[in-house]
Each structure stands twice: as C-alpha cells, then as structure tokens.
Amino acid sequence: MTTEAQDQGAPLVAVASADAVLRHPEAGEHLLTTVERERAARFRHASGRADFTAGHILVRLCAARLLGLPAAELVLAQECPDCGLADHGKPYLPDHPEVHVSLSHTRGVVAAGAGRLPIGVDVELAARGGSLRAVARRVLTPAELALVEAAPEPDQAFLRQWVRKESLIKVGRATLDTLGQVDLSALPLDVPPGTPLRGRYQDLHLLDWTDPQHGAAIAAACAAPPDIVDLTTAG
C-alpha cells in the first residue's frame, strides 16, 4: 500500500493483510484486553481469530502513530449504545477520549482509522456470494440502484456503495435504517486497484480503494482528509 506524506495531526487510515499486521514488531496478543482475548477465542476457525486480532492490533498501531506513543500503552474498549455490553459496539480509547478510532476486518484483510475527528472505515471482500446485494433495494436510493444495476459488474458496484455507507454509519452520519436516504450516486463506482480515490460527501472526505492482493473494497470517511499510512513495518 502506498504511504503518503503525513500531515501533522491529520487522521490516519491503514489497510493491510492480517498476516502482515501480525508480523509487525509490536504485534502480539499481549496488546489485547481480557475481553478482546475472550472474543477472539470464540471464533471457530483460526483464520477468524487471526483477522479479529489483526484488526484490533492495527487500530492500536494507527492510534499510536497519531499520538506518538507505543501501541502497548493504548487500551481499546467497545460499548454497545443499545445494550451497554462491552464486547461489541463502537471502539474507543478510554485514556484518550480526544481520539476517535474505527476498525474493520474481513477474511485476510483488516482496516483501521484514527483521528481527532470522528472517522469510519470499512472493508469487505468482493466474493460474498451475492449476500449483500440481497439488501440493495433497502439500502440504496433509486438513483444508486439504477447505476448499480446498469454497471458491468453489479455485485462489485454494489459492494463499493456498501463499504461507503458502512463508513458513514461508523462516522455517525447514518444508521442501517437511514441508508436508503443517503445518496452517493455522484461518486464513481469503478475504483481500480492501486491509488485510492478521494471524494466528498457533504462536508466529509471519502477515501475509496481496492486492495490489489485480495480484491477487497475499502472505504473511509472523516471530516478532515485522512493520510494513508503503511503500518506493517515499525517506524
């Protein structure tokens, strides 16, 4: 992944393979809280545990880079606003409430973001057996749906809009119930692998890119333009 020159204080976004994150010099399950280790242990397959662990490590690495601190000094917590449980929900740093974080993981790929403004990231694999398109009419506006259905690869086109909308949920601009009212039809659906595309939705800066190794679709949203950083190596 290309690393851009980092602006002082700019929000950061990182995407990497789970394996690359777990090979990072600072990585290890010692970074996880007891709750996180218990959640990781619930995965039936080792690959699921690895993806979960890598995502929770990458978001620490992202916040650590932003704060200029070792990842080991950061505690990550989650809390569900609906039920109040601490084993799911929006992630946050209890000791650094001024920093917002977001994370996402799918099979073999993880994404994370950290910034001093709310930030949302989402990553999804292209091969999902059409399960996401089943909800297209519920989460897309009529204009979006028309463009998706007319696209050469409708599944890929829908996936692009889905990750964008998920990032908007995570940044606090939408909910699952309001996605059908969020119109992103002005944004391009084709995002070739390589350099991420930068766009806007209202006052938000959007990043869209496709992971060339896994073919995953990734999106990030923040009120300030994020820097893309490579956190798979130290330094």
C-alpha positions as CSV (number, residue, x, y, z in Angstrom):
1,M,0.0,0.0,0.0
2,T,1.3,3.5,-0.9
3,T,2.3,5.6,2.1
4,E,1.6,9.3,1.6
5,A,3.4,12.2,3.3
6,Q,1.8,12.5,6.7
7,D,0.3,15.9,7.7
8,Q,0.8,16.8,11.4
9,G,-2.3,15.8,13.2
10,A,-4.2,14.5,10.1
11,P,-6.5,11.5,10.6
12,L,-4.8,8.2,9.6
13,V,-6.1,5.2,7.7
14,A,-4.3,1.9,7.2
15,V,-5.2,-1.3,5.4
16,A,-3.1,-4.5,5.4
17,S,-3.3,-8.2,5.3
18,A,-4.0,-9.8,8.6
19,D,-0.7,-11.7,8.3
20,A,1.3,-8.6,7.7
21,V,-0.2,-6.9,10.8
22,L,0.5,-10.0,13.0
23,R,4.2,-9.9,11.8
24,H,4.6,-6.3,13.0
25,P,7.3,-6.0,15.6
26,E,4.9,-4.5,18.2
27,A,2.1,-7.1,17.4
28,G,1.0,-9.7,19.9
29,E,-2.0,-10.9,21.9
30,H,-0.4,-9.1,24.9
31,L,-1.8,-5.9,23.4
32,L,-5.4,-7.2,23.7
33,T,-7.6,-6.8,26.8
34,T,-9.1,-9.7,28.5
35,V,-12.4,-9.0,26.8
36,E,-10.8,-9.0,23.4
37,R,-8.9,-12.2,24.0
38,E,-12.2,-13.8,25.1
39,R,-13.9,-12.6,22.0
40,A,-11.1,-13.9,19.8
41,A,-11.3,-17.3,21.4
42,R,-15.0,-17.6,20.4
43,F,-14.1,-17.9,16.7
44,R,-14.3,-21.4,15.5
45,H,-11.6,-21.1,12.9
46,A,-8.0,-19.9,13.4
47,S,-8.4,-17.6,10.4
48,G,-11.3,-15.8,12.0
49,R,-9.3,-15.3,15.2
50,A,-6.3,-14.0,13.2
51,D,-8.5,-11.5,11.4
52,F,-10.1,-10.3,14.6
53,T,-6.8,-10.0,16.4
54,A,-5.1,-8.2,13.5
55,G,-7.9,-5.7,13.2
56,H,-7.7,-4.9,16.9
57,I,-3.9,-4.5,16.7
58,L,-3.9,-2.4,13.6
59,V,-6.3,0.2,15.1
60,R,-3.9,0.4,18.1
61,L,-0.9,0.9,15.7
62,C,-2.9,3.6,13.9
63,A,-3.8,5.5,17.1
64,A,-0.2,5.0,18.4
65,R,1.2,6.7,15.2
66,L,-1.3,9.6,15.6
67,L,-0.4,10.1,19.3
68,G,3.3,9.3,19.1
69,L,3.0,6.5,21.7
70,P,3.9,2.8,21.8
71,A,0.9,0.7,20.9
72,A,1.3,-1.2,24.2
73,E,0.3,1.9,26.1
74,L,-3.1,2.1,24.4
75,V,-6.2,0.3,25.8
76,L,-9.1,-0.3,23.3
77,A,-12.6,-0.7,24.6
78,Q,-16.0,-1.1,23.0
79,E,-19.5,-0.4,24.2
80,C,-22.9,-1.0,22.6
81,P,-25.1,2.0,22.9
82,D,-28.2,-0.2,22.8
83,C,-27.5,-2.9,25.4
84,G,-24.5,-1.4,27.2
85,L,-22.4,-4.6,26.8
86,A,-18.6,-4.1,26.4
87,D,-17.9,-7.0,24.0
88,H,-19.2,-5.2,20.9
89,G,-20.1,-1.7,19.6
90,K,-18.2,1.4,18.7
91,P,-14.5,1.2,19.6
92,Y,-12.8,3.9,21.7
93,L,-9.7,4.7,23.7
94,P,-10.8,5.2,27.4
95,D,-7.5,7.0,28.2
96,H,-7.6,9.2,25.1
97,P,-11.1,10.4,24.6
98,E,-9.9,13.1,22.2
99,V,-9.0,10.5,19.6
100,H,-11.6,8.7,17.5
101,V,-10.9,5.2,16.1
102,S,-12.6,2.8,13.7
103,L,-11.7,-0.7,12.6
104,S,-13.0,-3.4,10.2
105,H,-11.9,-6.9,9.3
106,T,-12.8,-9.4,6.7
107,R,-11.2,-12.7,5.6
108,G,-7.5,-11.9,5.4
109,V,-7.7,-8.1,5.3
110,V,-8.1,-5.5,8.0
111,A,-8.6,-1.8,8.0
112,A,-8.3,0.9,10.8
113,G,-8.5,4.6,11.2
114,A,-7.7,7.1,14.0
115,G,-8.2,10.8,14.1
116,R,-9.1,13.8,16.3
117,L,-12.4,13.9,14.5
118,P,-14.9,11.1,14.1
119,I,-13.7,8.6,11.5
120,G,-15.2,5.5,9.9
121,V,-13.6,2.7,7.9
122,D,-15.0,-0.5,6.3
123,V,-13.5,-3.4,4.3
124,E,-15.4,-6.2,2.6
125,L,-14.3,-9.0,0.3
126,A,-15.6,-9.0,-3.2
127,A,-16.6,-12.7,-3.1
128,R,-19.6,-12.8,-0.8
129,G,-21.9,-15.0,-2.8
130,G,-24.3,-12.1,-3.5
131,S,-25.5,-11.9,0.1
132,L,-25.0,-8.1,0.2
133,R,-26.9,-7.4,-3.0
134,A,-30.0,-9.0,-1.4
135,V,-30.4,-5.8,0.6
136,A,-29.7,-3.4,-2.2
137,R,-33.3,-2.1,-2.6
138,R,-33.4,-1.4,1.1
139,V,-30.1,0.5,1.4
140,L,-29.7,2.2,-1.9
141,T,-31.5,5.3,-3.3
142,P,-33.4,4.8,-6.6
143,A,-30.5,6.7,-8.4
144,E,-27.9,4.5,-6.8
145,L,-29.8,1.3,-7.6
146,A,-30.2,2.3,-11.2
147,L,-26.4,2.8,-11.5
148,V,-25.6,-0.4,-9.7
149,E,-27.9,-2.5,-11.9
150,A,-26.5,-0.9,-15.1
151,A,-22.9,-1.4,-14.1
152,P,-20.8,-4.1,-16.0
153,E,-20.3,-5.9,-12.6
154,P,-23.4,-5.1,-10.4
155,D,-22.1,-7.1,-7.5
156,Q,-18.8,-5.1,-7.4
157,A,-20.7,-1.8,-7.9
158,F,-23.0,-2.6,-5.0
159,L,-20.1,-3.6,-2.8
160,R,-18.5,-0.2,-3.4
161,Q,-21.6,1.7,-2.3
162,W,-22.0,-0.7,0.7
163,V,-18.5,0.0,2.1
164,R,-19.0,3.7,1.7
165,K,-22.3,3.6,3.5
166,E,-20.8,1.4,6.3
167,S,-18.1,4.0,6.8
168,L,-20.8,6.7,7.1
169,I,-22.5,4.6,9.8
170,K,-19.3,4.3,11.7
171,V,-18.6,8.0,11.4
172,G,-22.0,8.7,12.8
173,R,-23.7,10.1,9.7
174,A,-26.1,7.3,9.0
175,T,-27.8,4.2,10.5
176,L,-28.9,1.0,9.0
177,D,-32.4,2.4,9.0
178,T,-31.4,5.6,7.1
179,L,-29.0,4.2,4.5
180,G,-31.7,4.3,1.8
181,Q,-31.8,8.1,2.2
182,V,-28.1,8.7,1.8
183,D,-27.5,9.3,-1.9
184,L,-23.9,8.6,-3.1
185,S,-24.9,8.3,-6.8
186,A,-22.5,11.2,-7.8
187,L,-19.5,9.1,-6.8
188,P,-17.8,6.7,-9.3
189,L,-18.5,3.0,-8.9
190,D,-15.3,1.8,-10.6
191,V,-12.3,2.0,-8.3
192,P,-9.4,0.1,-9.9
193,P,-6.7,-1.4,-7.6
194,G,-3.9,0.9,-6.8
195,T,-4.0,4.6,-5.7
196,P,-7.1,5.3,-3.6
197,L,-9.7,7.8,-4.9
198,R,-10.6,10.8,-2.9
199,G,-14.1,12.2,-3.0
200,R,-16.6,14.2,-0.9
201,Y,-20.0,13.6,0.6
202,Q,-21.4,16.8,2.0
203,D,-18.6,18.0,4.4
204,L,-16.9,14.6,4.7
205,H,-13.8,13.5,2.9
206,L,-14.2,10.0,1.4
207,L,-11.4,7.5,0.5
208,D,-12.2,4.6,-1.8
209,W,-9.7,1.9,-2.9
210,T,-9.4,-1.7,-3.8
211,D,-6.8,-3.9,-2.2
212,P,-4.9,-5.4,-5.2
213,Q,-3.9,-8.6,-3.4
214,H,-7.3,-9.6,-2.1
215,G,-9.7,-7.7,-4.3
216,A,-11.3,-6.2,-1.2
217,A,-13.3,-3.0,-1.3
218,I,-12.3,-0.4,1.3
219,A,-13.8,3.0,2.2
220,A,-13.1,5.6,4.9
221,A,-14.9,8.8,5.9
222,C,-13.8,11.7,8.0
223,A,-14.5,15.5,8.2
224,A,-10.7,16.0,7.6
225,P,-8.8,14.5,4.7
226,P,-7.1,11.3,6.0
227,D,-3.5,10.3,5.4
228,I,-2.9,6.8,4.2
229,V,-0.2,5.1,6.1
230,D,1.7,1.8,5.9
231,L,1.8,0.4,9.4
232,T,3.0,-3.1,8.6
233,T,6.6,-2.2,9.5
234,A,8.0,-0.4,12.5
235,G,8.8,3.3,12.3
